[in-house]
Amino acid sequence: MARLNLDLTDTQSELVERLMKMCDLRSKTDVVENGLILLGWAAREVQHGLTIAAVDETQKIYREVQTPALEGARRVGEKRAAAESEPLAVKAKFDREAFTVTAVSAESRSRKRGREVAS
């Protein structure tokens, strides 16, 4: 088991204490564990293009949760989606006794073609 020691400001320490009472948690460790669970879930959802929000269904109002961590997760998700949507070409080559297949991105194909043309 790993041990984590945190240096908190007075304000952060008070927040941990308030969260313990607000959520009926027994320890500061419970606050951290629950915070990690919530952040992990929210980050995965944001990476898949969803919005994390507090919703008032009766008044049809929602407030989006915006944090630096969730914005970072959104950027990572967007980069991953862009990379996955890039068309791939499959090129096959014979290597003495083994047959290998390599996926090549469209970008690397065009760069390679440019070098071949320029040579």
C-alpha positions as CSV (number, residue, x, y, z in Angstrom):
1,M,0.0,0.0,0.0
2,A,1.3,3.4,-0.9
3,R,1.3,6.3,1.6
4,L,0.4,9.8,0.6
5,N,1.3,12.8,2.7
6,L,-0.4,16.1,1.7
7,D,0.6,19.7,2.7
8,L,-2.7,21.5,2.8
9,T,-3.3,25.2,3.4
10,D,-5.6,26.1,6.2
11,T,-8.4,26.7,3.7
12,Q,-7.9,23.3,2.1
13,S,-7.8,21.6,5.5
14,E,-11.1,23.3,6.5
15,L,-12.6,22.1,3.2
16,V,-11.6,18.5,4.0
17,E,-13.2,18.8,7.4
18,R,-16.4,20.3,6.0
19,L,-16.6,17.6,3.3
20,M,-16.3,14.9,6.0
21,K,-19.3,16.4,7.8
22,M,-21.3,17.2,4.7
23,C,-20.9,13.6,3.3
24,D,-20.9,11.8,6.7
25,L,-17.5,10.4,6.1
26,R,-15.4,8.9,8.9
27,S,-11.9,10.0,7.9
28,K,-9.8,12.3,5.7
29,T,-8.8,9.2,3.8
30,D,-12.5,8.6,2.9
31,V,-12.6,12.2,1.6
32,V,-9.6,11.6,-0.7
33,E,-10.8,8.2,-1.8
34,N,-14.2,9.5,-2.7
35,G,-12.7,12.5,-4.5
36,L,-10.5,10.2,-6.6
37,I,-13.5,8.0,-7.5
38,L,-15.5,11.1,-8.6
39,L,-12.7,12.7,-10.5
40,G,-11.8,9.4,-12.3
41,W,-15.4,8.9,-13.3
42,A,-15.8,12.5,-14.5
43,A,-12.6,12.5,-16.4
44,R,-13.6,9.3,-18.3
45,E,-17.0,10.8,-19.2
46,V,-15.4,14.1,-20.4
47,Q,-12.9,12.2,-22.5
48,H,-15.9,10.6,-24.2
49,G,-17.3,14.0,-25.1
50,L,-19.9,14.2,-22.2
51,T,-20.5,17.2,-19.9
52,I,-20.4,16.9,-16.1
53,A,-23.1,19.1,-14.7
54,A,-25.5,19.7,-11.7
55,V,-29.0,19.5,-13.1
56,D,-32.2,21.1,-11.7
57,E,-34.8,19.1,-13.6
58,T,-37.8,21.1,-12.3
59,Q,-36.4,24.4,-13.6
60,K,-34.6,22.9,-16.6
61,I,-31.3,24.5,-15.5
62,Y,-27.8,22.9,-15.5
63,R,-24.5,24.2,-14.3
64,E,-21.5,22.6,-15.9
65,V,-18.6,21.5,-13.6
66,Q,-15.4,23.1,-14.9
67,T,-12.0,22.4,-13.4
68,P,-8.5,22.4,-14.8
69,A,-8.4,18.6,-14.4
70,L,-11.6,18.1,-16.5
71,E,-10.4,20.5,-19.1
72,G,-7.2,18.5,-19.4
73,A,-9.2,15.3,-19.7
74,R,-11.3,16.9,-22.4
75,R,-8.1,17.9,-24.4
76,V,-6.7,14.4,-24.0
77,G,-10.0,12.9,-25.2
78,E,-10.1,15.2,-28.2
79,K,-6.6,14.3,-29.2
80,R,-7.3,10.6,-28.9
81,A,-10.5,10.9,-31.0
82,A,-8.6,12.9,-33.7
83,A,-5.9,10.2,-33.8
84,E,-8.4,7.4,-33.9
85,S,-10.4,9.0,-36.7
86,E,-7.3,9.4,-39.0
87,P,-7.6,7.0,-41.9
88,L,-5.1,4.2,-41.9
89,A,-3.6,2.3,-44.8
90,V,-2.3,-1.2,-44.4
91,K,1.0,-2.0,-46.0
92,A,2.3,-5.5,-46.2
93,K,6.0,-6.4,-46.7
94,F,7.9,-9.6,-46.7
95,D,10.7,-9.9,-44.3
96,R,12.8,-13.0,-45.2
97,E,10.7,-15.7,-43.5
98,A,8.2,-13.6,-41.6
99,F,5.2,-11.8,-43.0
100,T,4.5,-8.5,-41.2
101,V,1.6,-6.0,-41.5
102,T,2.1,-2.5,-40.4
103,A,-0.6,0.2,-40.0
104,V,0.6,3.5,-41.5
105,S,-1.2,6.8,-40.8
106,A,-2.3,9.0,-43.7
107,E,0.0,11.8,-42.5
108,S,3.1,9.6,-42.5
109,R,2.1,8.3,-46.0
110,S,1.9,11.8,-47.4
111,R,5.3,12.8,-45.8
112,K,6.9,9.7,-47.2
113,R,5.4,10.4,-50.7
114,G,6.7,14.0,-50.4
115,R,10.2,12.8,-49.8
116,E,10.0,10.2,-52.6
117,V,8.9,12.9,-55.0
118,A,11.5,15.4,-53.8
119,S,14.4,12.9,-54.1
